[in-house]
Amino acid sequence: MLRTLWYSSRLRGWTAQIALLGGLACLLWWIGGNTIDNLAERGIRTGFGFLTRPARFPISETVVAYTPSDSFLWAYVVGVANTIWLSVITIGLATAGGLALALARLSAHPMLSRLAAAYVTVFRNIPLIVQLLFCYGVATSVFPAPRLALNPLPGVFLSLRGVYAPALTLGQGAGWVFALSALLAAAFALTARRWPANVPTAWRVTGASGLWVLASIVVWWLAGRPIGLESPVLTGLNFRGGSYLSPEFTAIIIGLSLYTAAFAGEIIRGGIEAVGKGQWEGGRALGLTERQIMFKVILPQALRIIVPPMTSQYLSTVKNTTLAVAVGYPELGLIVNTVINQTGQALESIMIMLGVFLTISLSVSLLMNWFNARIALVER
Amino acid sequence: MMDHLKLTALLAPMASLLLATAAQAATTLETVKERGRLICGASQGTPGFGAPDGDGYWRGLDVETCRAVAVAVLGDKDAVDFVPLSGQQRIPALQTGEIDVLPRTLTWTLQRDANGINFTQPNYFEYTGFMMPKSLGIAKVEDMAGASVCVQTGSTTEVVVNDVSTKHQLDLQPVVFDNTSAARQAFFSGRCDALITDAGALASVRASMAKNPDDYIIFPATPYVDALTPAVRQGDDQWLDIVRWSIQALIAAENFGITQANAEEMLQSEDPRIARFLGTDPGNGTALGLKDDFAYQIIKALGNYGEMFDRNVGEHSPLKLERGYNALYKDGGLMFPLAFQ
C-alpha cells in the first residue's frame, strides 16, 4: 500500500505542490511578521490613518479640483488622475504619430521613407530621460519672460511660463445654446441630403455648414450672448485668466509622445509588412486604389499582429509617465514622494503606488486583450 | 530611469525592513566603534552646509557637525563617510539604519519627531525665504501676487508656500520638483519668479549658482524661525545623548572662549566648569560612554561653533551670512550652552 503510494506520480506531484505552496505561505507570513516587528522596534508609525488628514502641500497642476486643505487620499486621487490623463494623451498622440511614421517608412517616396527611418533611429536610441530634460530645457529657455511674451495671435501668449490662450466662458443658458446648435446641425445635415441631385457634394457641405454657423450665431445672440472668450491678461507677475498649458506638461507630453511614436511606428510597420503580398495583388485585381487597399484590406489584418506588441508598448508608456517627476509634472510618483516626506509613511505610500500601477496596467492589458479577441480572425 | 533609480534607493532600505531580523541588538555606539567609521546623511550639494570641495573633501556646517560626532566617538574627524541624500530619502535612510546621524538642514517639526526620528540639538536657526531677481522690483511677500514659485519636494517649504499664499491671498503658483538642482536651475532659467527654501541655503545657491549674486534679493517668507537640527533614530537614547552633547560642546566652547588655538592652554584653566568641560576633571565623557576629554578633542580638531560658522557660512566664506539668530544667547542669538556637569 505504502509502496504504491510512494510510487504514485500523482500523489507525489500533489505533495510537492502542497509543500511548495505551504513554504511560500510561511515565507510571506515570516516577512509580514518580521516587517511589523521591525517597524515597531524602530518606532515607525504604520497604518493608513494618515489618508484622511489634510495634505497641506500644493500641487502645481491638476485635472480634478484640489486645494491643499484636501486629504492625503484626495492628493493621491489627483496624482492618479494626472497619471491617467498623461497616459491617455500620450498613447493617443503616439499611436497617431506611429501610424503616420509607419506609412511614411513604407511609402515609395525615398525622401519620406528615409526621413522616417532616421527619426526612428534617433528617437529610439536616446534615453527617454535625456529627451525629456532636453524638451524641458527648450521649453524653459527659448521663450521670453512673461512681460515680454510672444503674442503670435490675439489673446495667445508664449512665454517661459508656458502657453496662455483664450478660454471659453460659459454664462447662463450656454447649455441651451449648445443643444439648439446641435439640433440645427442635424436639421441642416438632413435637408442638405434632399437638395436636387445635380448639386455637387462639396457645395452641399459648404452650404449646409454655412447656414448652420449663421443660425447658431443668431441663436447665441438671441440668448443674450452667454458664451464668450476670455483672454489672458498680464497682471502683476503673471497672466491671469484664459486657458493654460504649462512648460512641464508640454515637455512631458511632447517628449514622451515623440519617443513612444518611434516604437509604435516600428510595431505598426512590422504588422503591415507581415500581411502577405497576395493581399495587395488581390486588391489591385479587384480595382481598389492603393489607399483603399491599405485602409480596408491590409490594416485590418495587420491589426491582429500589431495589437499584442502594442499592448506592451502602451504598458511601458503608462510606466514611463513616472519620469515626469524629472521635469516637475505632478504625476502619481511625485505626489507619493511628497507624501512620504510629509508623513514619513513610506511603506504605505509605496504600496498604494504599486497597487495603482498594477490596476492601471492590468486594465490596459484587459482592454487590449478584449480588443485583440474581437479583431481576431474568426476561423470556421 | 533616474526616477527608477531613486525609487530603488527608497526601496532598498525598505527591503531591510522586510528582511532584517531582530538579531541586531547592538547599540549605535557599538556598531559605529566596531565599524571604525561614522556614516552621516549629507546634502546633494549645498555649499556652506554640505558639499564636497574640488578635491572631494566634504565641507560645510552640517558636515563639520558630523565630524564633531566622529571626533567624540572615534577620535578622528576624518573617520566619516557621507551619503548624499535627497530630501525625501533622508528620513527613511536614517530610520532603516543606512546612516547613523542625519545633519542635513532638517527642520525640527512635530510630525517628524512623532513619526520615527529624534532631534538632538539645533545647529542652525533660520527663516524660510524667497529669492527673487531684483529686476522684478519686489522685496516683500505681500507684493508677490500671482508669482510662480519653484519648490523642491522633501522639505517643509511646500507647506510654507501654501500657508503664505493663503494668508496673504497671493494665488502663488508652485512648480514642484523632486530634485534640488532641478528646482534651482528652473529658477535661474526664469521658469519661476521666485525660489523658496531655507534662507541659508538660498544664500548658498546665490553665491554658487548666480551669474551675478547682486542681481538677486532674499527676503523672509514667514515671520517664523525654524531650528535646523541633526536627527537620530528613535530607540537609542545613549546615541541621542552623544550626538546632542557633541554639538553642545561646540556651542559651550564658544561660550567659554575656548578656541582651536587656545584649547591646549585652557587645559590649565582654574575655572571648575571649564575643567569639567575639557575633561581634566573627569566624569562627563564616561557618563556618555565616551572618553572624558571628548569635548577637548572636538575643539582641538574643529574649533568652536563660532569658528565653524565663520569658516563655512560666515564672514570667511563666500556666503557671508551674519551670525543673527545663530549668535550666542549673550550676543542676542539663540545658541544656548547647556551645563556640562
HADDOCK unambig.tbl for C-alpha pairs under 7 A between the chains (distance, minus, plus):
assign (segid A and resid 31 and name CA) (segid B and resid 18 and name CA) 5.69 0.50 0.50
assign (segid A and resid 31 and name CA) (segid B and resid 19 and name CA) 6.37 0.50 0.50
assign (segid A and resid 34 and name CA) (segid B and resid 18 and name CA) 6.22 0.50 0.50
assign (segid A and resid 34 and name CA) (segid B and resid 19 and name CA) 6.83 0.50 0.50
assign (segid A and resid 34 and name CA) (segid B and resid 21 and name CA) 6.78 0.50 0.50
assign (segid A and resid 35 and name CA) (segid B and resid 17 and name CA) 5.55 0.50 0.50
assign (segid A and resid 35 and name CA) (segid B and resid 18 and name CA) 4.57 0.50 0.50
assign (segid A and resid 38 and name CA) (segid B and resid 17 and name CA) 5.98 0.50 0.50
assign (segid A and resid 42 and name CA) (segid B and resid 95 and name CA) 6.75 0.50 0.50
assign (segid A and resid 42 and name CA) (segid B and resid 116 and name CA) 6.89 0.50 0.50
assign (segid A and resid 42 and name CA) (segid B and resid 234 and name CA) 6.21 0.50 0.50
assign (segid A and resid 42 and name CA) (segid B and resid 235 and name CA) 6.60 0.50 0.50
assign (segid A and resid 43 and name CA) (segid B and resid 116 and name CA) 4.99 0.50 0.50
assign (segid A and resid 43 and name CA) (segid B and resid 234 and name CA) 6.11 0.50 0.50
assign (segid A and resid 44 and name CA) (segid B and resid 115 and name CA) 5.93 0.50 0.50
assign (segid A and resid 44 and name CA) (segid B and resid 116 and name CA) 4.65 0.50 0.50
assign (segid A and resid 45 and name CA) (segid B and resid 115 and name CA) 5.92 0.50 0.50
assign (segid A and resid 45 and name CA) (segid B and resid 116 and name CA) 6.85 0.50 0.50
assign (segid A and resid 56 and name CA) (segid B and resid 159 and name CA) 5.79 0.50 0.50
assign (segid A and resid 57 and name CA) (segid B and resid 158 and name CA) 5.40 0.50 0.50
assign (segid A and resid 57 and name CA) (segid B and resid 159 and name CA) 4.89 0.50 0.50
assign (segid A and resid 57 and name CA) (segid B and resid 162 and name CA) 6.45 0.50 0.50
assign (segid A and resid 58 and name CA) (segid B and resid 158 and name CA) 6.54 0.50 0.50
assign (segid A and resid 58 and name CA) (segid B and resid 162 and name CA) 6.15 0.50 0.50
assign (segid A and resid 58 and name CA) (segid B and resid 174 and name CA) 6.86 0.50 0.50
assign (segid A and resid 60 and name CA) (segid B and resid 173 and name CA) 6.57 0.50 0.50
assign (segid A and resid 60 and name CA) (segid B and resid 174 and name CA) 5.28 0.50 0.50
assign (segid A and resid 60 and name CA) (segid B and resid 175 and name CA) 5.36 0.50 0.50
assign (segid A and resid 60 and name CA) (segid B and resid 176 and name CA) 6.61 0.50 0.50
assign (segid A and resid 129 and name CA) (segid B and resid 1 and name CA) 6.66 0.50 0.50
assign (segid A and resid 140 and name CA) (segid B and resid 189 and name CA) 6.52 0.50 0.50
assign (segid A and resid 140 and name CA) (segid B and resid 191 and name CA) 5.87 0.50 0.50
assign (segid A and resid 141 and name CA) (segid B and resid 189 and name CA) 6.31 0.50 0.50
assign (segid A and resid 145 and name CA) (segid B and resid 190 and name CA) 6.97 0.50 0.50
assign (segid A and resid 160 and name CA) (segid B and resid 190 and name CA) 6.71 0.50 0.50
assign (segid A and resid 160 and name CA) (segid B and resid 191 and name CA) 5.45 0.50 0.50
assign (segid A and resid 161 and name CA) (segid B and resid 191 and name CA) 5.99 0.50 0.50
assign (segid A and resid 236 and name CA) (segid B and resid 145 and name CA) 6.71 0.50 0.50
assign (segid A and resid 236 and name CA) (segid B and resid 146 and name CA) 6.76 0.50 0.50
assign (segid A and resid 237 and name CA) (segid B and resid 146 and name CA) 5.87 0.50 0.50
assign (segid A and resid 237 and name CA) (segid B and resid 147 and name CA) 5.48 0.50 0.50
assign (segid A and resid 238 and name CA) (segid B and resid 146 and name CA) 5.77 0.50 0.50
assign (segid A and resid 238 and name CA) (segid B and resid 147 and name CA) 6.39 0.50 0.50
assign (segid A and resid 323 and name CA) (segid B and resid 3 and name CA) 6.08 0.50 0.50
assign (segid A and resid 325 and name CA) (segid B and resid 177 and name CA) 6.71 0.50 0.50
assign (segid A and resid 325 and name CA) (segid B and resid 178 and name CA) 6.43 0.50 0.50
assign (segid A and resid 328 and name CA) (segid B and resid 175 and name CA) 6.65 0.50 0.50
assign (segid A and resid 328 and name CA) (segid B and resid 176 and name CA) 5.51 0.50 0.50
assign (segid A and resid 328 and name CA) (segid B and resid 177 and name CA) 4.61 0.50 0.50
assign (segid A and resid 334 and name CA) (segid B and resid 178 and name CA) 6.75 0.50 0.50
assign (segid A and resid 337 and name CA) (segid B and resid 88 and name CA) 6.49 0.50 0.50
assign (segid A and resid 338 and name CA) (segid B and resid 153 and name CA) 5.71 0.50 0.50
assign (segid A and resid 338 and name CA) (segid B and resid 154 and name CA) 6.00 0.50 0.50
assign (segid A and resid 340 and name CA) (segid B and resid 88 and name CA) 6.93 0.50 0.50
assign (segid A and resid 341 and name CA) (segid B and resid 88 and name CA) 5.10 0.50 0.50
assign (segid A and resid 341 and name CA) (segid B and resid 154 and name CA) 5.09 0.50 0.50
assign (segid A and resid 344 and name CA) (segid B and resid 115 and name CA) 6.48 0.50 0.50
